[in-house]
Amino acid sequence: MISDPTPDQVALFVECYVRTDDALKAAQQAKLLNPMYTVETIVARLLERTDVQSAVAVLKRDKAKRVDVEVTRESLEAAAQNLHDAAMSGGDNKTALACLRFQAELRKLLSQDVTINVRHDVTAMTDAQLAAIVAGKPIDVPFEDVTDITPKKQGIAQVTQQ
């Protein structure tokens, strides 16, 4: 008589069987091996069990309800282009511009450079702070946020002169 597989082995067998539709491979993955019986015999007896048949039916029904969607860079670019074309034909310039920006980001054509300049008034610093700067250590001074998030515009003349 075949020793009963554990519930975990049965669950793994059912999941693999539904996924691959290969009972022998599912039995091997679930480690349903017994030196006294062939894998075919083990699989045949396992598939005769009503609990296994029910579990297979439930998983197959659930699998049929699922929709696999593959998202790739190309599919995103195509979808953005379709949305851009529809926005342009409808006169929605804001959406069309957002689509172009998204496509540029996908293609690594759009980048944002951020420059941070830190300035300190050395005349107002203590000797310990000055010594820390000379030693290359961070100093503890009040921070004033003067963030300027307006993008720097470069004209054609500025770009060609660089």
N, C-alpha and C positions, 0 to 999 in steps of 0.2 A: 504494500500500500504506500502511496506517496505521502510523505510527511506534509502536513498542512503548511503552506507558506504563511509568513507573518502578514498582518494587515498592511504594513508598509510595503512589503514586496508585491502584494496584490495591487495596491494603489499605484505603485511605480509601473507595474506591468500594464495596467489599464491605460495610464497616461501615455506611455510610450507606444502602446498598440494603436491608440486613437491617433496619435501624432504621426506615426510612420506607416501604419497599416501593415506592419510586418510582425506577426505574432512571435516568430522565432527570435528576432532581434530584441523584441520587448522582453521575452523570457530571459535572454542572456543579460540584458541590462538590469533586470530585477533580480539577477542571480538566483533564478529558479532552476538550479542544476541539481541533479540527483544521480549518483553513479549507477543506481539500479535501473534507471529508466532513461529513454532517449528524450531529447528536448521536445520532439514532436509529440510524444505521449504525454508529457507534462503539460504542454500547451493545449492539447486536445481535451484533457480532463479539466484543465482550468477554464477553458471556454465553455464547458458544459455546465459550469456552476451558474445558478440563477443570479447570485449577487454580482458576479463578474459581468454577466450579460446586461444586467440593469445598469451597472456603472458605465459600461461601454456605451450603451444607448444614451445615457444622460450626457456624457462627454461629447459624443458625436452630435447630439442635438445642440449643445452649447457651442461647439466648434462651428456649426453651420450658421449660427447667429452672428458670429464674429466676422468682422471685415478687416483684412490685413491691409494696411496702408504703408507704402514705402515712400519715405520723404528723402529726397536727395537734393543736392545743390541745384542740379539741373531742373528738377520739378519746381523748386521754389522760385528759380529765375523765370521759368515759363509762366507760372501763376502770377508773378509780379508783373511780367510783361502783358499778360492778358488783362489784368486789372488796370494797368496803366493805359492800355489802348481803350478800354471801356470808359475810363475816367476822362480821357482826352475827347472821346467822341461825345460824351455827355457834358463837356465843359467844366468838369470838376478839376481845376488846376491844382488845388491843394492835395488831393489824393494822388494825382498823377506825379506831382513832385515827390511825395512820400514814397511812391513806388520806385522812382528813379533813384532816390537816396538809398532805399533798401537794396536795390540791385547793385549799386556801387559798393555798398558795404559787403555784400556777398562776394563780389569780385575783388575785394581788397583794394578798390580804387579810391575810396574815401577814407581819409584818416584825419584825426584831430590831434594837433600838436599842442601840448600844454607846456608853458615855460613858467617856472616859479623862481622869482627873485626874492631873496631875503636880504633886507637891509637893516643894519643896526647903527644907532648913533653911538659911536665909540666914545665920544666925550661924556656920555651919560652912564657909561659902564664902570663897574667896580674893577679893581685890580684883579680880583679872583676871576671875574668873567673874561677879562682880556687874556689872562694866563690860560684859561680853558680854551679859548679860541686858538691861541698860539700852539697849544698842545693837541689841537684837533679834536677836542671833546665838545659835546653839545653843551650849550649854555641855557640857563633858565631865565628867560626874559619875557615880559608881557608880549603877547601876540596880538597884533591888530590886523583883522581881516580886511584886506583891500582887494578882494577878488574882483577881477574884471573879466566877465564871461563873454563880452562882446567879441565876436570873431574878428581877427585881423584880416582886412581886405587887401588883397594885392592886385594892383592893376597890371595890365600887360607890360607896361614899361618897367615896373618893379621886378616882375618875374624874369624878364629877359636880361636885366642888368645884374642879376645875382650870379 
